[in-house]
Every structure is written in structure tokens, then in C-alpha cells.
């Protein structure tokens, strides 16, 4: 996300840090590149001008020595960028039962965001219920049910009712929600914030009394986010914002800075189509990533998001018993692949942000996992639990290849990966391997922490 801006910021700080003299030509060149990148990212031109003027003024301050001036300008650039991104606003769930109501216009991605947010908190120990009150968009309720079922979440909808208030009244009868400490509600949208939408959401708010009302906006609307957030905030008293589709646009800076300008704090951003592609928006960590210094906190949170505690416990027990089956290996690979592979998380690991990785590395990994699952399904129970049986029996491998529609060399490749992993386990190395990157969950964190001592400004 915002790759161009990140690249320019890294080059700008490198140029300043490595310069012998900060002459006018160098400063003008840096400011020009910075202005272009910020404008491309859809940051307000007035904000861009403010940053430019402050950098020029700092370079002309004769009271500061050149060596100190370089550090001063880098710090100034960092602080100004952090300022336009706004303050860190964490979504606090302090009530015994928290109710979050999401609202926004058509196309913002409310329904998928409801599922992503539900999954995010379910992975962190909350008992989550999703509620579908979008009674206008065709198939909105069905979509929510499908997302919930696919991701082991509980969803409540009324497929026949066409009134949102009546739907809520029906659903809350009989204490359906009493066992849930987090309820996330999907509401209807419109093409614009008209009186009908405002009234519907106000009526819902009075009836439901949500602990948080959150606006969902797509990143690609750029600076128009400011007006939209202002209108919603004025009409409905929103608590914060979730910005979607940050992965698919170079203009996400417009939405982020627009929200900061009107103090509409950004709680989360979504960065892809998968259920785990959601993260807390921490301006400091976000800027650290743009500057190529990684983001350890977000990396750890993402790993938490893909970890299935029950399956982890099962695999842990298998390891304690001295067993590690092919099925255990598949679960570990799938868990790490849901992070998106190394291409998706490289910006979170200090030093890897600039690395060029093969195209479609994620697609290739998912295809490999699918083949491995077909291979394992074609094995007998004995073969799955004791893969070493296959090493010397070509006939078994040929039979499995025929049954799974794969080549014998693909089976041997999988067995090679398994053997390597098994040897790692026996030697005491973490088995949680990410086959797309060669790094385990624990190794990723260890690597990131080792090389991720952030530069202090």
C-alpha cells in the first residue's frame, strides 16, 4: 500500500542522512520528489505545502550546524508526516457486552468488514455475533451468512423481514445475544447520504444503543473522504472510521489524512480480500513501514489472527507424543499462508520492504497446498501417519499419484518438505514453518526483533 510514497520517503531520508552538505539544489530536489509523491497519494495540497515550507525553513536556519541540521530535518519530516496521519485511536471494548454498528455508503465493503472485524476479535478471545440489518441490498443477508459459516462465526439474520427495526426486535427476543460479549451489526447503505438513510440509522441507533458507531469508507475515494466523514459525523455522531481497500489504491493517503483533519479517528484499515486482511491503524507503525523500518507489532498481531488455538493445541500434543503427521504439516502451512505469504508481510519485517519477490508467489503457494491436500486424501491412514513408508515403495507413490491426479515428483517434493520439517522438530527448531518464505512464525518474529531496532528520531 502507498508503495510509491514509501519509496520516495526512504530515498529522501537516505539522501539527507548521506549528504555532506545540504545545499539548495539537494533540498529542492528532495522537496520536489516528496511533493509529487504526497500529491499522488492524494494528500491535501495545503498539507503538502505546509510540510515543504517547514523543511525549507529548517534548512535555512543558520543557528543549526549541518550535522545537527540533517538529524533535525529527518525528525521534522517524520513528525510532520505523523501529524498528518493523526493520533492513534484504539477501539476499546470496555462494556460487558459491546455492540458495534457499522455504517456507510454502497460499495464501501461493510458486509465483508463485519466478517473481518468479527474474525479479528474472535481470534482474540471474544465471543462474537454478527447481525445482518441491511434489508435493502439484494443478497446482503445471504453474503453475511456465507462469510460467517466459512469462518466459523455466528450470524443472525431474518431472510424474510424487510424492515431493519423489526428485524432487530425479532432477533433480540428470547435472549439470543446474552452469551455474546461482542455484537457487530451490518446496516444498509445508499448511493449518497440522503435523509432516508440518516433517519433509518438514527432510528436504529436509538433502538440498539450501540457502544460504537463506525463509518466504513473505501480508500480509493481519496480526499472526498473528508466531506463524507464530516457529513456522517454531523448527522450521526460516529465514533471512528474503518478504511477499506488500502491494498488496491495509491491514493489511500487522501482518506487517512482527511480523517485526521476532522478528528475522525481511524480504528482499522483493510488490506485485501481475505478474512485476515484487517489491521489496527497505528500511525506510528504505519509510518515506520512506509520508511522501510518494518512494523513488528502488526506482524505479531497478524500471526495471532491466523492462529487456530484448538488446532495448535492438537499439533502441540502430537509433538509432545513424538508424532508429526502430514496433516499436521498441512495445517501449519495453511495457517501461515493465510498471512498472504512473504510478499504480503515483507513490509512488516525490517530490511525486507525493498526486496523483490517472484510474481504470484501467493497463488503458487495456494495451488501447492491444494495439491498436497489431494495427495494426502489419496493416502491410507497408515501412510498419512507414517510417511516414511512411501520412501522405498514406488508402487505406493504411483497409486497415490493416480488417485490424486498429481505427478509422482510432486508427491516426492511434499515428502521432502515433510522430512525436512520433521528433522527440524527433532532438533528442537520450531515446526511452524511457512513454506512460501522458509520462515516460521516464531522465526519471523525473532528475525524482525533482531533486525528491527527502529531508528530513533
C-alpha positions in Angstrom: 0.0 0.0 0.0 1.2 3.5 -0.8 4.4 1.9 -2.2 5.4 4.9 -4.3 5.2 7.2 -1.3 7.1 4.8 0.9 9.9 4.6 -1.7 10.2 8.4 -2.0 10.2 8.8 1.8 13.0 6.2 2.1 15.1 7.9 -0.6 14.5 11.3 0.9 15.7 10.3 4.3 18.7 8.4 2.8 19.7 11.5 0.7 19.5 13.8 3.7 21.4 11.4 6.0 24.2 10.7 3.4 24.6 14.3 2.2 27.9 16.0 3.0 26.3 19.4 2.5 22.6 20.3 2.5 22.7 22.8 -0.4 19.7 24.4 -2.0 19.7 22.1 -5.1 19.6 19.0 -3.0 16.8 20.3 -0.7 14.8 21.5 -3.7 15.2 18.1 -5.3 14.1 16.2 -2.2 11.1 18.6 -1.7 10.0 18.2 -5.3 10.1 14.4 -5.1 8.2 14.5 -1.8 5.6 16.9 -3.1 4.9 14.7 -6.1 4.6 11.5 -4.1 2.3 13.1 -1.5 0.0 14.5 -4.2 0.0 11.2 -6.0 -1.1 9.6 -2.7 -4.0 12.2 -2.7 -2.8 14.1 0.4 -4.3 17.6 0.5 -2.2 20.1 -1.3 -2.3 22.6 1.6 -0.8 20.0 3.9 1.9 19.2 1.3 2.8 22.9 1.1 3.0 23.2 4.9 5.5 20.3 5.1 7.5 21.7 2.2 7.7 25.2 3.8 8.8 23.8 7.2 11.6 21.7 5.6 12.8 24.7 3.6 12.7 26.9 6.7 14.7 24.3 8.7 17.4 24.1 6.1 17.8 27.9 6.1 18.2 28.1 9.9 21.8 29.2 10.3 21.7 28.6 14.0 21.8 24.8 13.4 25.0 23.1 12.3 24.9 21.0 9.2 25.3 17.7 11.1 22.6 18.6 13.5 20.5 20.0 10.7 20.3 16.7 8.9 19.0 15.0 12.0 16.7 17.9 12.6 15.2 17.7 9.1 14.7 14.0 9.2 13.0 14.3 12.6 10.9 17.2 11.2 9.8 15.1 8.2 8.9 12.2 10.4 7.0 14.4 12.9 5.1 16.2 10.1 4.1 13.0 8.4 3.0 11.6 11.7 1.0 14.7 12.4 -1.0 14.5 9.1 -1.8 10.8 9.8 -3.5 11.7 13.0 -3.4 10.3 16.5 -3.6 6.6 17.3 -7.2 5.8 18.3 -7.7 2.3 19.6 -11.1 0.7 19.6 -11.7 -0.1 23.3 -14.2 -2.8 24.2 -14.9 -2.0 27.9 -18.5 -3.0 28.3 -19.7 -6.4 29.5 -21.5 -6.6 26.1 -20.2 -4.3 23.3 -22.3 -3.5 20.3 -20.6 -2.1 17.2 -22.8 -0.7 14.4 -21.1 -0.3 11.0 -22.5 2.2 8.5 -21.5 3.7 5.2 -22.5 4.1 1.6 -22.9 1.5 -1.1 -19.6 -0.2 -2.2 -17.7 0.7 1.0 -17.4 -3.0 1.9 -19.4 -3.0 5.1 -20.6 -6.7 5.0 -17.1 -8.1 4.4 -15.7 -5.7 7.0 -18.3 -7.0 9.6 -16.9 -10.5 9.0 -13.3 -9.4 9.1 -13.8 -7.5 12.3 -15.7 -10.4 13.9 -12.9 -12.8 13.0 -10.3 -10.4 14.3 -11.9 -10.3 17.8 -12.9 -14.0 17.8 -9.2 -14.8 17.4 -8.6 -12.7 20.4 -11.0 -14.5 22.7 -14.2 -12.6 22.2 -17.5 -14.4 21.7 -18.8 -12.7 18.6 -22.2 -12.5 17.0 -22.7 -10.9 13.5 -26.1 -9.3 12.8 -27.4 -8.5 9.3 -29.7 -5.4 9.2 -29.1 -4.5 5.6 -32.6 -5.0 4.3 -32.1 -3.1 1.1 -29.2 -4.6 -0.8 -30.1 -7.8 -2.6 -28.2 -10.9 -1.1 -26.6 -8.8 1.7 -28.0 -11.2 4.3 -27.0 -14.3 2.4 -23.5 -12.9 2.0 -23.1 -12.4 5.7 -24.4 -15.9 6.4 -21.9 -17.4 3.9 -19.0 -15.3 5.3 -19.9 -16.4 8.9 -20.2 -20.1 8.0 -16.9 -20.1 6.1 -15.0 -18.6 9.0 -16.7 -20.3 12.0 -18.6 -17.3 13.1 -22.2 -17.0 14.3 -24.5 -14.8 12.2 -28.1 -13.8 12.9 -30.4 -12.6 10.1 -34.1 -12.7 9.1 -34.3 -13.6 5.5 -38.0 -12.6 5.2 -38.2 -9.3 7.1 -37.7 -6.1 5.1 -37.6 -3.7 8.0 -34.4 -3.2 9.9 -36.0 -2.2 13.2 -38.5 -5.1 13.1 -35.6 -7.4 12.3 -33.6 -6.3 15.4 -36.7 -6.6 17.6 -37.2 -10.2 16.4 -33.6 -11.2 16.8 -33.1 -9.8 20.3 -36.2 -11.6 21.6 -35.5 -14.7 23.7 -32.1 -13.5 24.8 -30.4 -14.8 21.7 -27.4 -12.4 22.3 -27.0 -13.0 26.1 -23.9 -15.2 25.6 -22.1 -12.9 23.3 -19.8 -10.1 24.6 -19.4 -8.6 21.1 -22.2 -7.9 18.6 -21.3 -6.4 15.2 -24.1 -5.1 13.1 -24.2 -4.6 9.3 -26.5 -1.8 8.2 -27.9 -0.7 4.8 -26.2 1.9 2.6 -27.2 4.2 -0.2 -25.5 5.9 -3.1 -25.3 9.0 -1.0 -26.1 10.2 2.5 -29.7 11.1 1.9 -32.4 11.9 4.5 -33.9 8.4 4.3 -30.6 6.8 5.2 -29.9 9.2 8.0 -33.3 8.6 9.5 -33.0 4.8 9.3 -29.7 4.8 11.0 -30.8 7.3 13.7 -33.8 5.1 14.4 -31.6 2.0 14.6 -29.2 3.8 16.9 -32.0 4.8 19.3 -33.3 1.3 19.4 -30.0 -0.6 19.6 -27.9 1.8 21.6 -24.5 0.7 20.2 -21.4 1.3 22.2 -19.6 2.2 19.0 -20.8 3.6 15.7 -18.2 3.2 13.0 -18.1 4.6 9.5 -16.7 2.3 6.7 -15.1 4.1 3.8 -13.1 2.9 0.8 -9.6 4.3 0.5 -10.0 5.0 -3.2 -12.3 7.9 -2.6 -9.2 9.9 -1.6 -9.8 13.5 -0.4 -13.6 13.1 -0.8 -13.3 11.1 2.5 -13.1 14.4 4.4 -16.5 15.6 3.2 -18.1 12.1 3.6 -16.7 11.7 7.1 -17.8 15.2 8.1 -21.4 14.6 6.8 -21.7 11.3 8.6 -20.2 12.7 11.8 -22.5 15.7 11.8 -25.7 13.6 11.1 -24.9 10.5 13.2 -22.2 11.2 15.7 -19.8 8.5 14.5 -17.0 7.3 16.9 -14.4 6.3 14.4 -13.7 5.1 10.9 -12.6 1.9 9.1 -10.9 2.5 5.8 -11.2 -0.4 3.3 -9.3 -1.4 0.2 -6.0 0.1 1.3 -4.2 -2.5 -0.8 -5.8 -1.6 -4.1 -5.1 2.1 -4.3 -2.2 4.5 -4.4 -4.4 7.2 -3.1 -5.0 5.9 0.5 -3.1 8.9 1.9 -6.1 11.1 1.0 -8.5 9.1 3.1 -6.1 8.8 6.0 -5.2 12.4 6.2 -8.8 13.6 5.5 -10.0 11.6 8.6 -7.2 13.1 10.7 -8.1 16.6 9.7 -11.5 16.4 11.2 -10.5 14.2 14.1 -12.4 11.2 12.9 -10.0 8.6 14.2 -9.2 5.6 12.1 -9.6 2.4 14.0 -8.8 -0.2 11.3 -7.7 -0.5 7.7 -8.3 -3.5 5.5 -5.6 -4.6 3.1 -7.1 -7.4 0.9 -10.0 -9.7 0.3 -9.1 -12.4 2.8 -10.7 -12.7 6.2 -7.4 -11.8 8.0 -6.7 -8.8 5.8 -7.5 -6.3 8.5 -5.3 -4.4 11.0 -5.4 -1.7 13.6 -4.3 1.6 12.2 -1.4 2.9 14.3 0.0 6.0 12.6 3.5 5.5 14.1 3.7 1.8 13.0 2.2 2.7 9.6 4.8 5.4 9.0 7.6 3.1 10.2 6.5 0.7 7.5 6.5 3.4 4.9 10.0 4.4 5.9 11.2 0.8 5.5 11.7 0.1 9.2 9.2 -2.6 9.5 6.3 -3.0 11.9 6.8 -5.7 14.5 3.6 -5.1 16.4 1.4 -5.5 13.3 3.3 -8.6 12.3 2.7 -10.2 15.7 -1.0 -9.3 15.6 -1.3 -10.8 12.1 0.2 -14.1 13.3 -2.3 -14.1 16.2 -5.1 -13.6 13.6 -4.3 -16.8 11.7 -3.7 -19.0 14.7 -6.3 -21.6 15.4 -5.9 -22.3 19.1 -7.6 -25.7 19.1 -5.5 -26.9 16.1 -2.4 -25.5 17.7 -3.1 -27.5 20.9 -3.7 -30.7 18.8 -0.4 -30.3 17.0 1.4 -29.4 20.2 0.2 -32.7 21.8 1.3 -34.6 18.7 4.7 -33.2 19.1 4.9 -34.0 22.8 3.9 -37.6 21.8 6.8 -37.6 19.3 4.4 -37.6 16.3 4.0 -35.1 13.5 1.8 -36.2 10.6 1.4 -34.9 7.1 -1.9 -33.5 8.1 -0.2 -31.5 10.9 2.2 -30.1 8.3 -0.7 -29.0 6.1 -2.4 -27.2 8.9 0.8 -25.3 9.7 1.4 -24.3 6.0 -2.2 -23.2 5.6 -2.1 -21.2 8.8 1.0 -19.2 7.6 -0.2 -18.9 4.0 -3.3 -17.1 5.2 -1.0 -14.3 6.1 -0.5 -13.9 2.4 3.0 -15.3 2.1 6.2 -13.3 2.4 5.1 -10.8 -0.3 2.2 -9.7 1.9 4.2 -9.3 5.1 7.6 -8.3 3.9 6.9 -4.6 4.6 6.4 -5.6 8.3 9.9 -7.1 8.5 12.7 -4.5 8.8 15.0 -4.7 5.9 12.7 -6.7 3.6 10.5 -3.9 2.4 12.6 -3.2 -0.7 13.0 -6.9 -1.6 11.8 -8.0 -5.0 10.0 -11.3 -4.8 8.7 -13.5 -7.6 5.3 -12.6 -9.0 2.3 -14.6 -8.0 4.2 -16.2 -5.1 0.9 -16.4 -3.1 -1.1 -18.0 -6.0 1.6 -20.6 -6.5 1.6 -21.4 -2.8 -2.2 -21.9 -2.6 -2.0 -24.2 -5.6 0.7 -26.2 -3.9 -1.3 -26.6 -0.7 -4.4 -27.7 -2.7 -2.4 -30.4 -4.4 -0.9 -31.5 -1.2 -4.4 -31.9 0.3 -5.5 -34.0 -2.6 -2.3 -36.2 -2.2 -3.0 -36.7 1.5 -6.6 -37.6 0.9 -5.5 -40.3 -1.5 -3.3 -42.0 1.2 -4.3 -44.6 3.7 -4.4 -43.7 7.3 -1.2 -45.6 7.9 0.6 -43.7 5.2 -0.6 -40.3 6.5 0.7 -41.1 9.9 3.9 -42.8 8.8 5.0 -41.1 5.5 8.4 -42.9 5.7 6.5 -46.0 4.4 6.5 -44.3 1.0 10.2 -43.6 0.7 11.1 -47.1 -0.6 7.8 -48.2 -2.2 7.4 -46.6 -5.6 4.2 -48.6 -6.1 2.5 -46.7 -3.3 3.6 -43.3 -4.7 2.3 -44.3 -8.2 -1.0 -45.3 -6.6 -1.4 -42.1 -4.7 -0.4 -40.0 -7.8 -3.1 -41.8 -9.8 -5.7 -41.3 -7.1 -4.9 -37.6 -6.5 -4.4 -36.5 -10.2 -0.8 -35.4 -9.4 2.7 -36.3 -10.6 5.0 -38.6 -8.6 7.6 -35.9 -8.4 5.0 -33.6 -6.7 4.5 -36.3 -4.0 8.2 -36.7 -3.6 8.6 -32.9 -3.2 5.9 -32.9 -0.5 7.6 -35.8 1.3 10.9 -33.9 1.1 9.4 -30.9 2.8 7.9 -33.1 5.5 11.2 -34.9 6.1 13.0 -31.5 6.5 10.3 -30.3 8.9 10.4 -33.5 10.9 14.2 -33.2 11.3 13.7 -29.6 12.4 11.3 -30.7 15.1 13.6 -33.4 16.3 16.5 -30.9 16.6 14.3 -28.6 18.6 13.5 -25.9 15.9 10.0 -24.5 15.8 7.9 -26.6 13.4 5.6 -23.7 12.5 7.1 -23.4 9.0 5.9 -21.0 6.3 6.7 -22.9 3.1 6.3 -19.9 1.0 9.1 -18.0 2.7 11.2 -20.6 4.5 10.5 -18.8 7.8 8.4 -20.0 10.8 6.0 -17.8 12.8 8.5 -17.7 15.7 11.4 -17.2 13.3 9.7 -14.3 11.7 9.2 -12.5 15.0 12.7 -13.4 16.1 14.2 -12.2 12.8 12.1 -9.0 12.9 13.0 -8.2 16.5 16.7 -8.8 15.9 17.0 -6.5 12.9 14.1 -4.2 13.8 15.7 -1.8 16.2 13.9 1.2 15.0 15.8 4.3 14.2 15.0 6.9 16.8 14.4 10.4 15.5 
